[in-house]
Amino acid sequence: MYLFLKKKSSSLVLQTKNAGVLCLDLIIYISAMFLIREVYFAQFNFITNGLFWSFSTLLVATGMIRLRGVSWREIGLSWPCNFKKAVLASIFIFVFTLSSIVIFQMFKEHFGLQIAPDKSAEQALSKFGQLTGNWPLFFTIIPFIWLQSTLEEMLDRGFLINWIEQMLANTWFATAVAVIIQAIIFGFRHSYDLSERSITVGLIGLAMGLGYVCFGRNLWPLIFAHCLLNTMSMLDRV
């Protein structure tokens, strides 16, 4: 597998290197990310509300990106130069993510860890409706699931990793810390507790974060892998 590893942890150049300023950016951004989820429009379904949360957070992130003199393209939203390598990277990230989840399940069962069970299957009914055997509903909502997957990669991997590591002086240690922190935030945001679901989603965030820094910091391989992962999850409910 060809790794697009760079000599430096990041090539992103912000107009400010002030750690305090970047820390304030992160406080505002993470606060907005969580506080906006307190807004829920009962007249709309979960997908609509989810996209509202993500697009609202995207506006905050975009404002900060412009304020710091960079663009989403520099963070990784540029089209891959080599499509074949991007596909291989997507496959590797997808397999690595699934492997991480399987290893966690084996570890949990072997050591008998007492963790709150994953209730996502039960919650899916209230979030998406009755999907069992309902292919029209599946094909109606899957484009929005893909859109949400794209936004999550932009916000959690693209923005969070770069801002955290820049705040911590942009070293390999800072990159490792950034990947871990964004994975914790990603997992917690999906469950708000320490449960099987939050750990599983956190592992997905960790695998995606590693894929981001190891494969040239391009978001598209992650987006493709994330979309495939969520598609499989939705298919399992049909």
C-alpha contacts under 8 A as a table, 3 or more apart, distances in Angstrom:
res1	aa1	res2	aa2	distance
1	M	88	L	7.57
1	M	89	A	7.93
2	Y	85	K	7.44
3	L	214	C	6.20
3	L	215	F	5.57
3	L	216	G	7.72
4	F	214	C	6.11
4	F	215	F	4.55
4	F	216	G	4.67
5	L	213	V	7.41
5	L	214	C	5.31
5	L	215	F	6.19
5	L	216	G	5.97
6	K	9	S	6.66
6	K	10	S	7.60
6	K	216	G	6.93
8	K	11	S	6.83
8	K	171	T	7.67
8	K	172	W	7.81
9	S	170	N	6.49
9	S	171	T	6.07
9	S	172	W	5.61
9	S	175	T	6.46
9	S	213	V	7.52
10	S	162	N	7.63
10	S	170	N	6.86
12	L	70	V	7.84
12	L	74	E	6.87
12	L	75	I	7.09
12	L	162	N	7.54
13	V	70	V	7.31
14	L	17	K	6.72
14	L	68	R	5.36
14	L	69	G	5.98
14	L	70	V	6.40
15	Q	68	R	5.07
15	Q	69	G	5.53
15	Q	70	V	7.96
16	T	21	V	7.75
16	T	22	L	7.96
16	T	68	R	6.52
17	K	22	L	7.68
17	K	166	Q	7.29
17	K	167	M	7.35
18	N	21	V	5.37
18	N	22	L	6.43
18	N	167	M	7.40
19	A	22	L	5.16
19	A	23	C	5.94
19	A	166	Q	7.69
19	A	167	M	4.69
19	A	168	L	7.01
19	A	169	A	7.81
20	G	23	C	4.98
20	G	24	L	6.19
20	G	167	M	7.70
21	V	24	L	5.10
21	V	25	D	6.30
22	L	25	D	4.86
22	L	26	L	6.29
22	L	163	W	6.74
22	L	164	I	7.90
22	L	166	Q	7.68
22	L	167	M	5.58
23	C	26	L	5.07
23	C	27	I	6.22
23	C	164	I	7.89
23	C	167	M	6.43
24	L	27	I	5.04
24	L	28	I	6.18
25	D	28	I	5.30
25	D	29	Y	6.00
25	D	64	M	7.13
26	L	29	Y	4.91
26	L	30	I	5.86
26	L	160	L	7.82
26	L	163	W	7.19
26	L	164	I	7.61
27	I	30	I	5.41
27	I	31	S	5.92
28	I	31	S	5.19
28	I	32	A	6.04
29	Y	32	A	5.15
29	Y	33	M	6.10
29	Y	57	T	7.42
29	Y	60	V	6.60
29	Y	61	A	6.79
30	I	33	M	4.89
30	I	34	F	6.35
31	S	34	F	5.39
31	S	35	L	5.81
32	A	35	L	5.11
32	A	36	I	5.73
32	A	57	T	6.52
32	A	60	V	7.65
33	M	36	I	5.85
33	M	37	R	7.11
33	M	53	W	7.46
33	M	54	S	7.90
33	M	57	T	5.55
34	F	37	R	5.45
34	F	38	E	7.35
34	F	189	R	7.56
35	L	38	E	5.43
35	L	39	V	7.65
36	I	39	V	5.59
36	I	53	W	5.94
36	I	56	S	7.48
36	I	57	T	7.76
37	R	40	Y	6.89
37	R	53	W	6.09
40	Y	49	N	6.32
41	F	44	F	5.63
41	F	45	N	7.97
41	F	49	N	6.64
42	A	45	N	7.18
44	F	48	T	6.17
44	F	49	N	6.79
45	N	48	T	5.49
45	N	49	N	6.46
45	N	127	K	7.01
45	N	128	F	7.77
46	F	49	N	5.11
46	F	50	G	5.94
46	F	127	K	5.17
46	F	128	F	7.05
47	I	50	G	4.94
47	I	51	L	6.15
47	I	127	K	7.22
47	I	128	F	7.41
47	I	144	F	7.31
47	I	145	I	7.85
48	T	51	L	5.26
48	T	52	F	6.19
49	N	52	F	4.95
49	N	53	W	6.25
50	G	53	W	5.15
50	G	54	S	6.27
50	G	148	Q	7.72
51	L	54	S	5.02
51	L	55	F	5.93
51	L	148	Q	6.41
52	F	55	F	5.30
52	F	56	S	5.99
53	W	56	S	5.23
53	W	57	T	6.22
54	S	57	T	5.11
54	S	58	L	6.00
54	S	148	Q	7.38
54	S	151	L	6.52
54	S	152	E	7.45
55	F	58	L	4.75
55	F	59	L	6.26
55	F	151	L	7.68
56	S	59	L	5.23
56	S	60	V	6.70
57	T	60	V	5.14
57	T	61	A	6.25
57	T	155	L	7.74
58	L	61	A	5.01
58	L	62	T	5.91
58	L	151	L	7.61
58	L	155	L	6.78
59	L	62	T	5.10
59	L	63	G	6.13
60	V	63	G	5.23
60	V	64	M	6.44
61	A	64	M	5.17
61	A	65	I	6.09
61	A	155	L	7.34
61	A	159	F	7.02
62	T	65	I	4.98
62	T	66	R	6.19
62	T	72	W	7.81
63	G	66	R	5.33
63	G	67	L	6.09
64	M	67	L	4.88
64	M	68	R	6.13
65	I	68	R	5.24
65	I	69	G	6.39
65	I	70	V	5.50
65	I	71	S	6.04
65	I	72	W	7.51
66	R	69	G	5.07
66	R	70	V	5.75
66	R	71	S	6.46
67	L	70	V	7.83
70	V	74	E	6.53
70	V	75	I	7.89
71	S	74	E	5.30
71	S	75	I	6.57
72	W	75	I	4.95
72	W	76	G	6.37
72	W	77	L	5.58
72	W	78	S	7.85
72	W	158	G	7.97
73	R	76	G	5.28
73	R	77	L	4.46
73	R	78	S	4.79
74	E	77	L	7.00
74	E	78	S	7.23
75	I	158	G	5.69
75	I	159	F	7.31
75	I	162	N	7.65
75	I	217	R	7.20
75	I	218	N	7.47
75	I	219	L	7.97
76	G	158	G	6.69
76	G	217	R	5.63
76	G	218	N	4.16
76	G	219	L	4.94
76	G	220	W	7.63
77	L	154	M	7.85
77	L	218	N	6.42
77	L	219	L	5.62
77	L	220	W	6.81
78	S	218	N	7.03
78	S	219	L	7.87
78	S	220	W	7.99
79	W	218	N	7.99
79	W	220	W	7.17
80	P	83	F	6.00
80	P	86	A	6.44
80	P	218	N	6.98
80	P	220	W	7.20
82	N	85	K	5.51
82	N	86	A	6.28
83	F	86	A	4.97
83	F	87	V	6.20
84	K	87	V	5.19
84	K	88	L	6.31
85	K	88	L	5.01
85	K	89	A	6.04
86	A	89	A	4.99
86	A	90	S	6.17
86	A	220	W	7.50
86	A	221	P	5.53
87	V	90	S	5.00
87	V	91	I	6.23
87	V	221	P	6.59
88	L	91	I	5.11
88	L	92	F	6.14
89	A	92	F	5.08
89	A	93	I	6.10
89	A	211	G	7.76
89	A	215	F	6.80
89	A	221	P	5.92
90	S	93	I	5.17
90	S	94	F	6.02
90	S	221	P	4.42
90	S	222	L	6.15
90	S	224	F	6.20
90	S	225	A	5.12
91	I	94	F	5.07
91	I	95	V	6.10
91	I	225	A	6.81
92	F	95	V	5.24
92	F	96	F	5.94
93	I	96	F	5.06
93	I	97	T	5.97
93	I	207	A	6.80
93	I	208	M	6.71
93	I	211	G	5.94
93	I	221	P	7.84
93	I	222	L	7.12
93	I	225	A	6.47
94	F	97	T	5.17
94	F	98	L	6.33
94	F	225	A	5.11
94	F	226	H	7.44
94	F	228	L	7.78
94	F	229	L	7.06
95	V	98	L	5.20
95	V	99	S	6.03
96	F	99	S	5.03
96	F	100	S	6.14
96	F	207	A	6.76
97	T	100	S	5.16
97	T	101	I	6.49
97	T	203	L	7.29
97	T	204	I	5.72
97	T	207	A	5.42
97	T	208	M	7.46
98	L	101	I	5.19
98	L	102	V	6.24
99	S	102	V	5.08
99	S	103	I	6.07
100	S	103	I	5.20
100	S	104	F	6.20
100	S	203	L	6.66
100	S	204	I	7.83
100	S	207	A	7.71
101	I	104	F	5.10
101	I	105	Q	6.27
101	I	200	T	6.19
101	I	203	L	6.84
101	I	204	I	7.73
102	V	105	Q	5.10
102	V	106	M	6.24
103	I	106	M	5.09
103	I	107	F	6.01
104	F	107	F	4.99
104	F	108	K	6.00
104	F	200	T	7.86
105	Q	108	K	5.10
105	Q	109	E	6.19
106	M	109	E	5.25
106	M	110	H	5.97
107	F	110	H	5.16
107	F	111	F	6.16
108	K	111	F	5.52
108	K	112	G	5.61
108	K	113	L	5.16
109	E	112	G	4.94
109	E	113	L	6.83
115	I	194	L	7.45
115	I	195	S	5.53
115	I	196	E	6.00
116	A	194	L	7.18
116	A	195	S	4.52
116	A	196	E	5.90
117	P	195	S	6.24
117	P	196	E	5.44
117	P	197	R	7.32
118	D	121	A	7.63
118	D	195	S	6.73
118	D	196	E	5.11
118	D	197	R	4.89
119	K	122	E	5.46
119	K	123	Q	6.21
119	K	197	R	7.49
120	S	123	Q	4.86
120	S	124	A	5.87
120	S	197	R	7.28
121	A	124	A	5.21
121	A	125	L	7.33
121	A	237	R	7.78
122	E	125	L	5.96
122	E	126	S	7.65
123	Q	126	S	5.46
123	Q	127	K	6.20
124	A	127	K	4.91
124	A	128	F	5.63
124	A	129	G	7.06
125	L	128	F	5.57
125	L	129	G	4.68
125	L	130	Q	5.60
125	L	131	L	7.44
126	S	129	G	5.73
128	F	131	L	7.24
130	Q	134	N	7.06
131	L	134	N	4.94
131	L	135	W	7.36
131	L	137	L	6.67
131	L	138	F	6.66
131	L	237	R	6.01
131	L	238	V	4.84
132	T	237	R	5.89
132	T	238	V	4.05
133	G	238	V	5.05
134	N	137	L	5.55
134	N	138	F	6.44
134	N	238	V	6.24
135	W	138	F	4.87
135	W	139	F	6.20
135	W	238	V	7.00
136	P	139	F	5.33
136	P	140	T	6.12
137	L	140	T	4.97
137	L	141	I	6.28
138	F	141	I	5.52
138	F	142	I	5.91
138	F	234	M	7.53
138	F	235	L	7.91
138	F	238	V	7.34
139	F	142	I	5.43
139	F	143	P	7.38
140	T	143	P	6.97
141	I	144	F	5.41
141	I	145	I	6.40
142	I	145	I	4.85
142	I	146	W	6.25
142	I	231	T	7.15
142	I	234	M	7.97
143	P	146	W	5.09
143	P	147	L	6.26
144	F	147	L	4.89
144	F	148	Q	6.12
145	I	148	Q	5.07
145	I	149	S	6.16
145	I	227	C	7.51
145	I	230	N	7.25
145	I	231	T	7.94
146	W	149	S	4.95
146	W	150	T	6.25
146	W	227	C	5.24
146	W	230	N	7.70
147	L	150	T	5.12
147	L	151	L	6.33
148	Q	151	L	5.09
148	Q	152	E	6.18
149	S	152	E	5.17
149	S	153	E	6.41
149	S	223	I	6.52
149	S	226	H	6.01
149	S	227	C	5.87
149	S	230	N	7.76
150	T	153	E	5.33
150	T	154	M	6.40
150	T	223	I	5.36
150	T	226	H	7.79
150	T	227	C	7.62
151	L	154	M	5.10
151	L	155	L	6.09
152	E	155	L	5.14
152	E	156	D	5.63
152	E	157	R	7.56
153	E	156	D	5.43
153	E	157	R	5.16
153	E	158	G	6.31
153	E	219	L	6.81
153	E	222	L	6.88
153	E	223	I	6.29
154	M	157	R	5.86
154	M	158	G	4.62
154	M	159	F	6.32
154	M	219	L	7.12
155	L	158	G	5.66
155	L	159	F	5.10
155	L	160	L	6.48
156	D	159	F	5.97
156	D	160	L	5.20
156	D	161	I	7.05
156	D	182	Q	6.20
156	D	186	F	6.94
157	R	160	L	5.75
157	R	161	I	5.45
157	R	162	N	7.82
157	R	179	V	7.95
157	R	182	Q	7.18
157	R	208	M	7.40
157	R	209	G	5.88
157	R	212	Y	7.07
157	R	219	L	7.94
158	G	161	I	6.16
158	G	162	N	6.46
158	G	219	L	7.05
159	F	162	N	5.55
159	F	163	W	6.11
160	L	163	W	5.30
160	L	164	I	5.99
160	L	178	A	7.36
160	L	182	Q	6.27
161	I	164	I	5.39
161	I	165	E	6.16
161	I	175	T	7.19
161	I	178	A	4.99
161	I	179	V	5.99
161	I	182	Q	6.55
161	I	209	G	7.71
162	N	165	E	5.41
162	N	166	Q	6.00
162	N	178	A	7.62
163	W	166	Q	5.17
163	W	167	M	6.06
164	I	167	M	5.13
164	I	168	L	6.31
164	I	174	A	7.39
164	I	175	T	7.85
164	I	177	V	7.98
164	I	178	A	5.32
165	E	168	L	4.98
165	E	169	A	6.38
165	E	170	N	4.93
165	E	171	T	7.14
165	E	174	A	4.73
165	E	175	T	5.19
165	E	177	V	7.46
165	E	178	A	5.58
166	Q	169	A	5.25
166	Q	170	N	4.75
166	Q	174	A	7.73
167	M	170	N	7.19
168	L	171	T	7.42
168	L	174	A	5.43
169	A	174	A	6.82
170	N	174	A	5.73
170	N	175	T	6.81
171	T	174	A	4.97
171	T	175	T	6.27
172	W	175	T	4.97
172	W	176	A	6.27
173	F	176	A	5.11
173	F	177	V	6.22
174	A	177	V	5.08
174	A	178	A	6.01
175	T	178	A	4.98
175	T	179	V	6.18
176	A	179	V	5.24
176	A	180	I	6.32
177	V	180	I	5.19
177	V	181	I	6.05
178	A	181	I	5.21
178	A	182	Q	6.09
179	V	182	Q	5.46
179	V	183	A	6.26
179	V	206	L	6.37
179	V	209	G	5.33
179	V	210	L	6.81
180	I	183	A	5.16
180	I	184	I	6.33
180	I	206	L	6.37
181	I	184	I	5.14
181	I	185	I	6.26
182	Q	185	I	5.06
182	Q	186	F	5.94
182	Q	205	G	7.13
182	Q	206	L	7.72
182	Q	209	G	7.83
183	A	186	F	4.95
183	A	187	G	6.09
183	A	202	G	4.89
183	A	203	L	6.88
183	A	204	I	7.58
183	A	205	G	4.45
183	A	206	L	4.93
183	A	209	G	7.35
184	I	187	G	5.21
184	I	188	F	6.06
184	I	202	G	5.57
184	I	205	G	7.78
185	I	188	F	5.18
185	I	189	R	5.91
185	I	202	G	7.65
186	F	189	R	5.31
186	F	190	H	6.67
186	F	201	V	6.89
186	F	202	G	5.85
186	F	205	G	6.13
187	G	190	H	5.49
187	G	191	S	6.83
187	G	197	R	7.64
187	G	198	S	4.43
187	G	199	I	6.08
187	G	200	T	7.25
187	G	201	V	4.72
187	G	202	G	3.89
187	G	203	L	7.63
187	G	205	G	7.11
188	F	191	S	5.36
188	F	192	Y	4.86
188	F	193	D	6.23
188	F	194	L	7.46
188	F	198	S	5.47
188	F	202	G	7.37
189	R	192	Y	5.67
189	R	198	S	7.86
190	H	197	R	7.68
190	H	198	S	6.25
190	H	201	V	7.21
191	S	194	L	7.70
191	S	195	S	7.40
191	S	197	R	6.58
191	S	198	S	5.32
192	Y	198	S	7.44
193	D	198	S	6.73
194	L	198	S	6.00
194	L	199	I	7.02
195	S	198	S	5.24
195	S	199	I	6.26
196	E	199	I	5.26
196	E	200	T	6.01
197	R	200	T	5.05
197	R	201	V	6.01
198	S	201	V	5.21
198	S	202	G	5.86
199	I	202	G	4.86
199	I	203	L	6.12
200	T	203	L	5.11
200	T	204	I	6.41
201	V	204	I	4.94
201	V	205	G	6.25
202	G	205	G	4.95
202	G	206	L	6.11
203	L	206	L	4.87
203	L	207	A	6.11
204	I	207	A	5.17
204	I	208	M	6.10
205	G	208	M	5.09
205	G	209	G	5.93
206	L	209	G	5.03
206	L	210	L	6.17
207	A	210	L	5.19
207	A	211	G	6.12
208	M	211	G	4.93
208	M	212	Y	6.12
208	M	222	L	6.18
209	G	212	Y	5.02
209	G	213	V	6.53
210	L	213	V	5.43
210	L	214	C	5.98
211	G	214	C	5.17
211	G	215	F	5.74
211	G	217	R	7.98
211	G	222	L	7.05
212	Y	215	F	5.65
212	Y	216	G	6.77
212	Y	217	R	4.74
212	Y	218	N	6.43
212	Y	219	L	6.72
212	Y	222	L	6.97
213	V	216	G	6.24
213	V	217	R	5.22
214	C	217	R	7.06
215	F	218	N	6.85
218	N	221	P	6.83
218	N	222	L	7.79
219	L	222	L	5.33
219	L	223	I	6.12
220	W	223	I	4.86
220	W	224	F	6.12
221	P	224	F	5.23
221	P	225	A	6.16
222	L	225	A	5.08
222	L	226	H	5.90
223	I	226	H	5.06
223	I	227	C	6.01
224	F	227	C	5.18
224	F	228	L	6.18
225	A	228	L	5.12
225	A	229	L	6.12
226	H	229	L	5.04
226	H	230	N	6.19
227	C	230	N	5.22
227	C	231	T	5.99
228	L	231	T	5.00
228	L	232	M	6.23
229	L	232	M	5.28
229	L	233	S	6.35
230	N	233	S	4.90
230	N	234	M	6.16
231	T	234	M	5.13
231	T	235	L	6.07
232	M	235	L	5.01
232	M	236	D	6.19
233	S	236	D	5.24
233	S	237	R	6.92
234	M	237	R	5.28
234	M	238	V	6.71
235	L	238	V	5.18
